[in-house]
Amino acid sequence: MRGGLLFAIPILIVILLSLALIFTAAPQPSYKGSTLKEWTREYEKPEDHSQANQAIWAMRTNALPLLVNMMAEPDWSVSLRRKAFVIRKRIHLARNDPGPSAHPQENAAQAISALGSAAQSAVPALIKMYERGPAKEALVLGTLASIGRGSSNVLPIIIRGSLSKDRVARLNASAALASLKLEPKVPVPLLIQALHDDYDIIQINTLYGLARFGTNAKPAVPAILPLLKHTNSVHKAASEALSIIDPEAAIAAGVWIPWATRAFK
């Protein structure tokens, strides 16, 4: 009898939690017969995401607040929902249900990123999400970089991100600096600092980010020149960036690439 009660209590808890989730969950917008969450799961697949992007765009007005909430979900909550699903599956309460995603926050971030500048209204919520702690640091910075618009109110968190111990956060911070529509005098000095990072991909992304500012990024030339000594992809990126930022310096260094400017027109 006691053993039966011990077995029944977890099952009862799972059922109650499941019912609570069903009755308190926000209504899901849908597109072509699939809900928002179903469309975001498409980002877990390696193939082309153009259909998912189209669906997110079609639902964007109603979807954006829900996507922000999905992105903000704590890891412990995701883990709890997945454990509850396993129990429901065992007792045949979820036969045809694929279950909750293992990465709903990343899926939501990709969906917001797919909206680009149309997700500008989500920026204040993303800033608040970042301020809650380092758990969402890299994810928020990457999303801000994809939105590509903002103002000086996002700079403090991007500056903090550029100094993070997390390499992905630093990478996304450099991308965000390059994509925000700000006067060159603000992001260029910060991007110059990022050139000194010991992570190659950050140096490469930063070089291409500086190239977007053209000749306005000339103060970066002294920091770019030492990167020409690399023999890998950093050298290629440095050559192309220097050719755009300061053609004369590129010629003097013997790395001028005449066609480099085409990529940024």
N, C-alpha and C positions, 0 to 999 in steps of 0.2 A: 504493500500500500504506500509506504513512505517513498519507495523507489519510483512508483508511478507518479506521485506528486512532484518529485524532483524533476522528472522528465516533462511533466505537463506544464510546469511554471514557465520555463523558457519559451515553450511553444505559445503559451498564452500571451507572453510579453511581445513576441514577434508579431502575433496576429493584431494585437492592440496598436503596436507601432505602425504596422502596415495600414491599418484602418485610419490612423491619425494622418499618415502621409497622404493617403488618398483624399481625405476630406479637407485637408489644409493646404494642399498643393495649389499653386496659382494656375489658372487656366492656361493651357498651352496653345499658342497660335499654331496653325497648320498650313501646309502648302502641298498641293497635289496628294492629299490623303495621308501625309506623314506629319507628325508633330515636330515642334522645334527641337526637342531633345533627340528625336530620331534622326533629324537632319544633322545635328552636331556630331553624332556618332560616325557620320561619314568621314570626318576628319581623322579618324583612327585608321582608315584604310590608306594604303600607299598610292592608290591610283589617283587619277585626275579628280580634283574637287570642284570643278566648274559648276556641276549641278547643285552641289551643296551651297556654293557661293550665291548662285542664282536664287535658291530658296531663301537664304538668309536675307538677301537684298529685298525680296518680295515681302518678307515679314518684318522688315527692319523696325518700323515704328513700334509695334507691339513687342517685338522680340528683344530689343536692346536692354530694357530694364531687367528682363529675366536672365539674359546672358550675363549681365553684370553680377546678378545674384548667384548664378551658377559658378562663375569665376571666383567668387568670394567664399565659396563653401570650404570649410576647414577640412583638412585631410582626415581627421578623426571621424567626421560625419560621413565622408565617403566610405571609409573602412567599415563603419557601423552598418550602413545601408547594404553593403556587399555581404557582410556576415549574416545580416537578417535575411537576405535573399537566399543564401545557401540553405538556411534552415527551412525557409518556405518551400524551397525546391524539394528538400528531403521529405516533407510532409505533403507534397503534391498540391501546393497552393499556387505554384507558379510554373505550370507545365509548359506553356507557350511563350513565356516571358523571357527575353534574352538577359534580363537583369540590368542593374545599374552599371554605368560605365566605370572603368577603373581610373579614367582621367577626365572627368567632366570639366574640371577647371581649365585644362589645356584646350579641350574642344571648344569651350565657350570663348576663350581668348582668341583662338583661330577664327571663330565666327565673327567676333567684334573686329578683328584685324581685316577680315574680308570686306567690311563696310568702309574701310579707309576713313576719309575725312567726314563721311556721313555719320560716323560714331562720335563726333566731337562732343555731343551732349553727355557722353559717358566719362569724360575726362575728370570732372570733380569727384565722381565716385571712385575712379581709379586712384586718384591721389589719396583719398581717405583709406582705400584698401592698402596702399603702400605704407601709409603711416601706422597701420596696426602692427607692423612687425616685418621681419625679413622673410617670412614664409612665402609671400607673393612677390618679392622684390624683382626677380628676373622676369616673371610673367607679366607684371604690370609695365615694366620698362619696355619690353618687347612689344606690347600692345600699343603703348604710346608712340613708339617708333612707327608702327604701321598706320596709326591714325594720321600722323604726319602734320598735325596742326596743333597749335597751342599758344600759350603766351608765357610771360615771365613767371606765372604762378606754378608752372611745372618744373622750372629750372632747379629749385632747391633739391627735389628728389632725384633729378637726373644727375646733378653734381654728386649727391651722396652715392648714387648708383655707380658712378664712374670710379669711386674710391672703394667699392665693395670688395670683400674677400672672394666673392662668388664670381668666377670668370664669366659665366653666362650673363650675370647682371651687368658687368662692365661692358661686355660686348653689346648688349641691348641699349645701354646708356649711350654709347658712342653712336649707335644707329639712330637713337632718338634725337640726339644733338644735331645730327646731319639732316634729319627729316623735318624738324620743326621750322616753321616759317618765321625765323627770327633774323634780326640784323646780324651780319657776320661778326661784328665786334663782340657779340655775346658768346656764341658757340665756338668760334675759331680758337681762342686761347685754351678752352677746355679740351678741344680735339687735339691740339698740339701736345697737351699733357698725356693724352691717351696713346700717342705715338711711342711713348717710352715704356708701354706695357710689354711684358715678356711673353705674351701670348700672341702668336703670329696672326691668328684670325682677327684679333682685335686691331692689330696694326694695319692689316689689309683693309678691313671695313672702315677704319678711321681715315686712311689715305683716300679712299673713294669718296668718303663723306666730305673731306676737305676739298676734293676736286669739284664738288658741286658748287662751291663758293667762287670758283675761278680765280681771277687775279686778286680777289679780296682776301684770299688765304695766303698771300705772299709772306706774311710773318712766319708761316710754317716751314718755309724753305730750309732754314738751318737745321731743323729737326728731321726733314725728309732726306737730306743729302747722305747722312750716315746709313740710312736704310738701303741705299743703292749698293752697299757692300754685301748684302745678302745674296745668296745664289738660288733662292727659292721663289715662291710666289710673292713674297714681300718685295723683292727687287722689281718684279713686273709691275706691281701696283704702285710702287714708288716712282718708277719711270713714267707711267701713264699720268699719275697725279701731278708730277713736276712739269710734264709737258703741257698740262692744262693751266696750272697755277702760274708758272714762270717759264715760258718757252726758252728765254735766253739762258736761264740757269740750266735747263735741260740740255741745250746745245753745248754749253760749256762743259757739262758733265759727260757728254757723249751718249746721252740716252734719249734724245728727243724723238718722240713718236708723232709724226704729223697728223695721223688719223685719230689720235686719242680724244680730241675734242668732240668727235661725232657722237660718242656715247652719251654726252651730256647736253646735247642740243635739244 
